[in-house]
Amino acid sequence: MANRSSDHTPSTPAASPPVRGGRAVFIVATDTSFLERVLRECEDAPAGAARFSNLDALSQSLAQLSRIQLAFVLLVEHRGADIDIHALRQLRLNFPQLVIMALLEGCDQQTSLRPFNRINLAREIASALPNVPNFKRHPDLMRRSTVRMDFLIPSDISYVIGVNYQISNLLKEFGFPPQDTRVNIPLACDEAITNAIIHGNRSNPERKVNIQVYVSPNRFRIRVRDEGEGFDVARVVDPTQGEALLRPGGRGVYLMRNIMDSVEYKEGGRVVELEKRNGAANGAINGHEPAS
């Protein structure tokens, strides 16, 4: 059984990959012998697909391309736990249009990825098209609308990609600048949610993270609440000063404050609220936006 972890899009590495139905195909697998066995067991496997031993190598290859076309990425591992989630998150941030599918021999509840039995890869690749509904867009709808979404997720960073995917799509629909839609705001949200999972809830699977998203023509707002003990944000060290410069971590709060227009901590540090104004907005309806 296959599990799709994303959406659709780009690419072709330095060495041109094979194309199936107009889509470049890439395979990432840390165990070459296991990959060969998987491809033998799959129906109509993509022969000669560009292969990479890890996600970082794929990212480096994609970064060298002058133009990204629709591409299909296949992750082949024994278990979901073998997938480098941090590298996968970064790949999705850098190349949000990629279609990514994972083929797994076994799975566990933490990764929420299902194991495969037999699969027709040609059919799966052919179906990896943009999911565009057959409805005409109303050009004025988003200008006169607001959207609110709530997520309640387990303390597992593998869910962060999915939340960011929904946020990025909303930002695009509301006409936020591409840099904010694809990079800045998703990166700040990634930091806020990941901090809540790792530092707030201590990755305790029994604890949840509540995420409230609000998008209007003029601004984006997100509220992230964990079930941890909280912290004193005033005690967070400036990572650009003194010994903190040499520390490998501790830059999340600084990053969010530099990306977003407003970052506020509440409820003893258990809640963080981020806000970003839409730099591309021409002004809300009748000179104001709907109340939140």
C-alpha positions as CSV (number, residue, x, y, z in Angstrom):
1,M,0.0,0.0,0.0
2,A,1.3,3.5,-0.8
3,N,1.0,6.6,1.2
4,R,1.1,10.0,-0.4
5,S,2.7,12.6,1.8
6,S,2.2,15.6,-0.4
7,D,1.0,17.2,-3.6
8,H,2.3,17.6,-7.1
9,T,5.2,19.0,-9.2
10,P,8.8,19.8,-10.3
11,S,12.0,18.6,-11.5
12,T,14.8,16.9,-13.3
13,P,18.3,16.5,-11.9
14,A,21.7,17.2,-13.4
15,A,21.4,13.8,-15.2
16,S,18.0,13.9,-16.9
17,P,15.6,11.5,-15.2
18,P,13.2,9.2,-17.1
19,V,9.9,10.7,-17.8
20,R,6.6,8.8,-17.5
21,G,3.5,10.6,-18.8
22,G,5.3,13.9,-18.7
23,R,6.6,13.5,-15.1
24,A,10.2,13.1,-14.0
25,V,10.6,10.2,-11.5
26,F,13.0,10.1,-8.6
27,I,13.6,7.3,-6.1
28,V,15.1,7.7,-2.6
29,A,16.2,4.6,-0.7
30,T,18.9,4.1,1.9
31,D,19.0,0.3,1.4
32,T,19.8,-0.6,-2.3
33,S,19.1,-4.3,-2.0
34,F,15.8,-3.7,-0.4
35,L,14.9,-1.2,-3.2
36,E,15.7,-3.8,-5.9
37,R,13.4,-6.3,-4.2
38,V,10.6,-3.8,-3.9
39,L,10.9,-2.8,-7.6
40,R,10.8,-6.5,-8.6
41,E,7.6,-7.0,-6.6
42,C,5.9,-3.9,-8.0
43,E,4.0,-3.9,-11.3
44,D,5.4,-1.8,-14.1
45,A,8.1,-0.2,-12.0
46,P,9.8,3.0,-13.5
47,A,12.9,1.6,-15.2
48,G,16.0,3.8,-15.0
49,A,14.5,6.3,-12.5
50,A,17.1,8.7,-11.0
51,R,18.1,7.2,-7.7
52,F,19.4,8.9,-4.5
53,S,20.6,7.4,-1.2
54,N,19.0,10.1,0.9
55,L,16.7,13.1,0.8
56,D,19.5,15.6,1.2
57,A,21.2,14.3,-2.0
58,L,17.9,14.7,-3.8
59,S,17.5,18.3,-2.5
60,Q,21.0,19.2,-3.6
61,S,20.3,17.9,-7.1
62,L,17.0,19.7,-7.4
63,A,18.6,22.9,-6.3
64,Q,20.9,22.8,-9.3
65,L,18.1,22.9,-11.8
66,S,17.3,26.2,-13.6
67,R,13.7,25.1,-14.1
68,I,11.5,22.7,-12.1
69,Q,9.0,20.6,-13.9
70,L,6.3,18.2,-12.6
71,A,8.1,15.4,-10.7
72,F,7.2,12.3,-8.7
73,V,9.4,11.3,-5.7
74,L,9.2,7.7,-4.4
75,L,10.6,7.0,-0.9
76,V,11.4,3.3,-0.4
77,E,12.2,2.1,3.2
78,H,11.6,-0.8,5.5
79,R,9.7,1.3,8.0
80,G,8.3,4.8,8.3
81,A,10.7,5.4,11.1
82,D,13.6,5.0,8.6
83,I,12.5,8.2,6.7
84,D,14.4,11.3,7.7
85,I,11.4,13.4,8.7
86,H,13.4,16.6,9.2
87,A,14.9,16.3,5.7
88,L,11.5,15.5,4.3
89,R,10.0,18.6,5.9
90,Q,12.8,20.7,4.4
91,L,12.3,19.2,0.9
92,R,8.6,20.0,1.1
93,L,9.4,23.6,2.1
94,N,11.9,24.1,-0.7
95,F,9.9,22.3,-3.4
96,P,6.2,22.4,-2.3
97,Q,5.0,21.2,-5.7
98,L,6.6,17.7,-5.5
99,V,4.4,14.6,-5.4
100,I,5.9,12.4,-2.7
101,M,4.9,8.8,-2.1
102,A,6.3,6.3,0.4
103,L,6.5,2.6,-0.1
104,L,7.0,0.7,3.2
105,E,7.5,-2.9,4.2
106,G,6.3,-2.2,7.8
107,C,4.8,0.7,9.7
108,D,4.1,2.0,13.1
109,Q,1.4,4.3,14.5
110,Q,3.9,7.1,15.1
111,T,4.7,7.7,11.5
112,S,1.1,7.1,10.2
113,L,2.4,5.5,7.0
114,R,0.8,2.4,5.8
115,P,2.8,-0.7,4.4
116,F,2.6,-1.7,0.8
117,N,1.7,-5.2,-0.5
118,R,1.6,-4.9,-4.3
119,I,1.2,-1.7,-6.2
120,N,1.0,-0.7,-9.9
121,L,3.6,2.2,-9.9
122,A,2.8,3.3,-13.4
123,R,-0.8,3.8,-12.5
124,E,0.1,5.7,-9.3
125,I,2.6,7.9,-11.1
126,A,0.0,8.6,-13.9
127,S,-2.6,9.6,-11.3
128,A,-0.2,12.1,-9.6
129,L,-1.8,15.1,-11.2
130,P,-2.8,18.5,-9.7
131,N,-6.1,18.0,-7.9
132,V,-7.9,20.8,-9.7
133,P,-11.7,20.7,-9.2
134,N,-13.9,21.3,-12.3
135,F,-15.4,24.5,-10.9
136,K,-14.7,28.0,-12.0
137,R,-13.1,30.2,-9.5
138,H,-14.9,33.4,-8.5
139,P,-12.3,36.2,-8.9
140,D,-13.8,38.2,-6.0
141,L,-14.5,35.4,-3.5
142,M,-11.2,35.5,-1.5
143,R,-11.2,39.3,-1.4
144,R,-14.6,39.2,0.4
145,S,-13.9,36.1,2.6
146,T,-12.1,34.9,5.7
147,V,-11.2,31.4,6.5
148,R,-10.7,29.7,9.9
149,M,-9.3,26.2,10.4
150,D,-8.6,24.2,13.5
151,F,-6.2,21.3,13.9
152,L,-5.7,19.0,16.9
153,I,-2.7,16.9,16.2
154,P,-0.6,14.3,18.2
155,S,2.9,15.3,19.4
156,D,4.5,13.9,16.3
157,I,6.4,16.2,13.9
158,S,5.4,14.1,10.9
159,Y,2.0,15.9,11.0
160,V,3.7,19.3,10.6
161,I,4.1,18.9,6.8
162,G,0.4,18.3,6.3
163,V,-0.6,21.4,8.4
164,N,1.9,23.5,6.4
165,Y,0.5,22.2,3.2
166,Q,-3.0,23.4,4.0
167,I,-1.6,26.8,5.2
168,S,0.4,27.3,2.1
169,N,-2.6,26.6,-0.1
170,L,-4.7,29.1,1.8
171,L,-2.1,31.8,1.5
172,K,-1.8,31.3,-2.2
173,E,-5.6,31.5,-2.6
174,F,-5.7,34.8,-0.7
175,G,-3.0,36.3,-2.8
176,F,-0.1,36.5,-0.3
177,P,3.3,37.1,-1.9
178,P,5.0,33.9,-3.2
179,Q,7.9,34.2,-0.8
180,D,5.5,34.3,2.1
181,T,3.3,31.6,0.7
182,R,6.1,29.1,-0.1
183,V,8.8,29.9,2.4
184,N,8.5,32.5,5.1
185,I,5.1,31.9,6.8
186,P,5.3,28.0,6.5
187,L,8.8,28.2,8.0
188,A,7.6,30.3,11.0
189,C,4.6,28.0,11.4
190,D,6.9,24.9,11.2
191,E,9.0,26.4,14.1
192,A,6.0,27.2,16.2
193,I,4.3,23.8,15.8
194,T,7.6,21.9,16.2
195,N,8.5,23.8,19.3
196,A,5.1,22.9,20.8
197,I,5.6,19.3,20.0
198,I,9.2,18.9,21.1
199,H,9.8,21.5,23.8
200,G,6.2,22.0,25.0
201,N,4.8,18.5,25.0
202,R,8.2,16.7,25.1
203,S,7.1,14.6,22.2
204,N,4.7,12.8,24.5
205,P,2.2,11.0,22.2
206,E,-0.5,11.4,24.9
207,R,-0.4,15.2,24.6
208,K,-1.9,17.2,21.8
209,V,-1.2,20.4,20.0
210,N,-4.1,22.7,19.1
211,I,-3.6,24.9,16.1
212,Q,-6.0,27.6,15.0
213,V,-5.5,29.3,11.7
214,Y,-7.1,32.5,10.4
215,V,-6.6,34.0,7.0
216,S,-8.2,37.1,5.5
217,P,-7.3,39.2,2.5
218,N,-5.1,41.4,4.7
219,R,-3.5,39.1,7.2
220,F,-2.6,35.6,8.4
221,R,-2.8,34.6,12.0
222,I,-2.0,31.3,13.7
223,R,-2.4,30.3,17.4
224,V,-0.5,27.2,18.6
225,R,-1.2,25.7,22.0
226,D,0.6,22.8,23.7
227,E,-0.1,20.9,26.9
228,G,3.3,21.4,28.5
229,E,4.5,23.2,31.5
230,G,5.2,26.5,29.7
231,F,8.3,28.6,29.8
232,D,9.5,32.2,30.4
233,V,10.1,33.7,27.0
234,A,12.0,36.6,28.6
235,R,14.7,34.0,29.5
236,V,15.3,33.0,25.9
237,V,18.9,34.0,25.0
238,D,19.5,36.1,21.9
239,P,21.2,33.7,19.4
240,T,23.0,36.5,17.8
241,Q,24.9,37.5,20.9
242,G,27.9,36.1,22.8
243,E,28.3,32.3,23.4
244,A,24.8,31.7,21.9
245,L,26.3,32.3,18.4
246,L,28.1,28.9,18.8
247,R,25.0,26.9,19.9
248,P,23.5,24.6,17.3
249,G,19.9,25.3,18.4
250,G,17.8,28.0,20.2
251,R,17.0,30.1,17.2
252,G,13.3,29.3,16.7
253,V,11.9,32.3,18.6
254,Y,14.4,34.7,16.9
255,L,13.5,33.2,13.5
256,M,9.8,33.6,14.0
257,R,10.1,37.2,15.2
258,N,12.2,38.1,12.2
259,I,9.7,36.6,9.7
260,M,6.4,37.5,11.2
261,D,5.0,41.0,12.0
262,S,3.9,39.9,15.5
263,V,4.8,37.0,17.9
264,E,3.2,36.9,21.3
265,Y,3.4,34.2,24.0
266,K,0.5,33.7,26.4
267,E,-0.7,31.3,29.1
268,G,2.8,31.0,30.6
269,G,4.4,30.2,27.3
270,R,2.0,27.4,26.4
271,V,0.4,29.5,23.6
272,V,2.1,31.4,20.8
273,E,0.3,33.6,18.4
274,L,1.9,34.7,15.1
275,E,0.6,37.3,12.7
276,K,1.7,38.4,9.2
277,R,0.2,41.1,7.1
278,N,-0.4,40.5,3.4
279,G,2.1,42.7,1.7
280,A,0.3,42.2,-1.7
281,A,-3.1,43.3,-0.4
282,N,-4.7,46.3,-2.0
283,G,-6.9,47.0,1.1
284,A,-9.9,45.2,2.5
285,I,-13.4,45.6,1.4
286,N,-14.9,49.0,2.4
287,G,-11.5,50.0,3.9
288,H,-11.6,47.3,6.7
289,E,-11.5,43.6,7.0
290,P,-14.0,41.4,8.8
291,A,-13.7,41.1,12.5
292,S,-11.9,38.0,13.8
